[in-house]
């Protein structure tokens, strides 16, 4: 696949948020993204490996890749961005709330207050998403919001992670998982990689998920979501 680097966004500190588009045009795009939380290096690494693999494949899918959304947080090793905001609680959803449950979940002064999310939504406006695949790091699981259970089950058949459409006891107001289906009619898969604290190294986490993610990329199931 050939990818074209798009105009970068800018973080709170003015660092570039890089994004890439496949040279395949489409009415809707498959979004691959990681680093929403800057301290979740596992998800960032897995996406990096998947992206390098994709560059060597002959796959015809309209796609947008955002390797690291929270570039300031990634550099600092923090979940939040440089304003102390959790980008995954800052989307302009009906569920957004100004209540700060804990510092690491700070939703911002108002919905869509952060430049990182403003940039992401500008991409959504220009390149409409059909399916969003967002890599995180926490407990190994595949959380699906909207009509993408079939993709979650395809992945789980390889890595045996649990799949769920709701994480009980873990509310996520203002999250991308809420925003995608509610505001854009676009399903969102939140893929939670194991943490390094589990004893696995970065490459081991990738190898645990390589077969499933590669199978996903060439599957008729994914084509149905993106091309139909």
C-alpha positions in Angstrom: 0.0 0.0 0.0 1.1 3.5 -0.7 0.5 6.2 1.9 0.5 10.0 1.5 1.4 12.2 4.5 -1.4 14.6 5.2 -1.1 18.1 6.6 -0.2 17.6 10.3 -2.2 18.8 13.2 -0.6 20.7 16.1 -0.6 19.7 19.7 -0.9 22.0 22.7 2.9 22.5 22.6 2.9 22.9 18.8 4.3 19.4 18.1 3.2 17.8 14.8 0.4 15.2 14.9 1.1 13.2 11.8 -1.5 11.5 9.7 -1.3 9.3 6.6 -3.8 8.5 3.9 -3.8 5.5 1.6 -3.7 6.4 -2.1 -7.1 4.6 -2.5 -10.0 7.0 -2.5 -13.4 6.1 -1.1 -16.7 7.4 0.2 -15.6 6.3 3.6 -12.3 5.5 5.3 -11.0 2.9 7.8 -9.2 4.8 10.6 -6.3 3.2 12.4 -5.1 5.3 15.4 -3.1 5.0 18.6 -1.5 7.1 21.3 -4.8 8.8 22.4 -3.3 8.3 25.9 0.4 9.2 25.8 1.5 6.6 28.3 0.0 3.6 26.4 3.1 2.7 24.5 1.9 -0.8 23.8 -0.9 0.3 21.5 1.5 2.7 19.8 4.0 0.0 19.1 1.4 -2.5 17.8 0.1 0.1 15.3 3.6 1.0 14.2 4.2 -2.7 13.4 0.9 -3.0 11.6 1.5 0.2 9.6 4.9 -1.1 8.4 3.4 -4.4 7.4 0.6 -2.6 5.5 3.1 -0.6 3.5 4.4 -3.9 2.0 0.9 -5.3 1.1 -1.3 -5.0 -2.0 -4.5 -4.0 -0.2 -7.1 -1.8 -1.8 -8.8 0.0 1.1 -9.3 3.7 1.7 -7.5 4.3 5.0 -6.3 7.0 7.4 -3.5 6.2 9.9 -2.7 8.4 12.9 0.3 6.8 14.7 0.2 9.0 17.8 -2.6 11.4 18.5 -1.4 12.7 21.9 2.1 13.5 20.9 2.9 15.7 23.9 1.6 13.0 26.3 3.6 10.4 24.5 6.8 12.4 24.8 6.1 13.1 28.5 4.9 9.6 29.3 1.5 10.9 30.5 -2.0 9.7 29.9 -3.3 13.3 29.5 -2.2 16.0 27.1 -0.2 19.1 28.1 -3.4 20.8 29.3 -3.9 17.8 31.7 -6.9 16.7 29.6 -7.9 13.1 28.8 -8.5 13.3 25.1 -10.8 10.3 25.3 -13.2 12.2 27.6 -13.2 15.4 25.5 -15.3 14.6 22.5 -18.5 16.6 21.9 -21.0 13.8 22.7 -24.3 13.9 24.4 -22.6 12.1 27.3 -19.8 14.7 27.8 -19.7 15.9 31.4 -17.5 18.6 33.1 -17.3 16.4 36.2 -13.7 15.4 37.0 -13.9 11.9 38.4 -10.2 11.8 38.7 -7.3 13.9 37.4 -6.4 11.3 34.8 -10.0 11.5 33.4 -10.1 15.3 33.2 -12.7 16.1 30.4 -11.4 19.6 29.7 -13.0 23.0 30.3 -15.6 22.2 27.6 -16.2 19.5 25.0 -13.7 19.7 22.1 -11.4 22.1 24.0 -8.2 20.4 22.9 -6.3 21.0 19.6 -5.5 17.3 19.2 -9.3 16.4 19.0 -10.1 19.4 16.9 -7.5 18.1 14.4 -9.0 14.6 14.5 -12.5 15.9 13.8 -11.2 18.0 10.9 -9.9 14.7 9.4 -13.3 13.1 10.0 -15.0 16.0 8.2 -12.7 15.7 5.2 -12.3 11.9 5.1 -15.5 10.4 6.5 -14.9 7.4 8.7 -16.7 4.1 8.1 -14.9 2.3 10.9 -12.5 3.5 13.6 -9.9 1.2 15.1 -8.3 2.8 18.1 -5.5 1.0 19.9 -5.1 1.5 23.7 -3.4 -0.4 26.5 -5.1 -1.7 29.6 -6.7 -5.1 30.2 -6.6 -7.3 27.1 -10.0 -6.8 25.5 -11.8 -5.6 22.4 -14.6 -3.1 23.1 -17.0 -2.5 20.2 -19.4 0.4 20.0 -21.8 0.3 17.1 -22.2 -2.4 14.5 -18.7 -3.9 14.5 -19.1 -7.0 16.7 -18.1 -9.1 13.7 -14.7 -7.5 13.5 -14.2 -7.9 17.3 -15.0 -11.6 17.0 -12.6 -12.0 14.1 -9.8 -10.6 16.2 -10.8 -12.5 19.3 -10.7 -15.8 17.3 -6.9 -15.2 17.1 -5.9 -13.6 20.4 -8.7 -15.0 22.6 -9.3 -11.6 24.2 -12.7 -10.9 25.7 -15.1 -8.8 23.6 -17.7 -6.5 25.0 -20.0 -3.6 24.0 -19.8 -2.0 27.5 -17.2 -2.0 30.3 -19.2 -2.4 33.5 -18.2 0.0 36.2 -16.0 2.1 33.8 -18.1 5.0 32.4 -16.5 6.8 29.5 -18.5 10.1 28.9 -17.1 12.1 26.0 -15.2 9.2 24.6 -14.6 8.4 20.9 -16.5 5.2 21.4 -19.6 7.3 22.2 -18.9 10.0 19.5 -18.4 7.7 16.5 -21.7 5.8 16.6 -23.8 8.6 18.1 -22.6 11.6 16.0 -21.3 10.0 12.8 -23.1 6.6 12.6 -19.6 5.1 12.6 -18.7 2.1 14.6 -15.6 2.2 16.9 -13.4 -0.6 18.0 -11.3 0.2 21.1 -8.6 -2.4 21.1 -6.9 -2.8 24.6 -3.4 -4.3 24.4 -1.8 -5.9 27.4 0.4 -3.7 29.5 4.1 -4.3 29.8 3.5 -4.9 33.5 1.9 -8.2 32.4 5.4 -9.5 31.7 5.1 -9.4 27.9 7.6 -7.3 25.9 6.4 -4.9 23.1 7.3 -7.3 20.3 5.6 -10.2 22.2 2.4 -8.1 22.4 2.7 -7.5 18.6 3.2 -11.2 17.9 0.2 -12.1 20.1 -1.9 -9.9 17.8 -0.1 -10.0 14.5 -2.1 -12.9 12.9 -5.5 -11.5 13.9 -4.8 -7.9 12.7 -3.3 -9.1 9.5 -6.3 -11.4 8.9 -8.6 -8.5 9.7 -6.9 -6.3 7.0 -7.5 -8.8 4.2 -10.9 -10.0 5.4 -14.2 -9.7 3.4 -15.7 -8.6 6.8 -13.6 -5.4 6.8 -14.2 -4.8 3.1 -18.0 -5.0 3.8 -17.7 -2.3 6.5 -15.5 0.1 4.5 -16.6 -0.4 0.8 -20.3 -1.1 1.0 
